[in-house]
Amino acid sequence: MRLFKRMKAAGIRRNEWTYSSLINACAKGKQLALALELHRAMLTEGIPSNTVTFNTLIGACEKCSEWRLALQVPSGAAWAGETRARRE
């Protein structure tokens, strides 16, 4: 996360690979809320999700025993609503 923040401070544009790597690190640490927050930030920055991003999100859900949420990852609208609900 430090490198990610340093990239932002230096004005280096992050991409889907940067975010996918961070989401993967969150998955390994069972930090699902942070993984979801990173995905939301990614979308807010206008960076589209790719197959790696979706697979990484599914893996994060699986590691945190959130299989119902994992089933919703590929369905954009349902996914966006679920991630908003989890933050509130």
HELIX and SHEET records of a PDB file:
HELIX    1   1 ARG A    2  ALA A    9  1                                   8    
HELIX    2   2 GLU A   16  LYS A   28  1                                  13    
HELIX    3   3 LEU A   32  THR A   44  1                                  13    
HELIX    4   4 THR A   51  LYS A   63  1                                  13    
HELIX    5   5 TRP A   67  GLN A   72  1                                   6    
HELIX    6   6 GLY A   76  ARG A   87  1                                  12    
END                                                                             
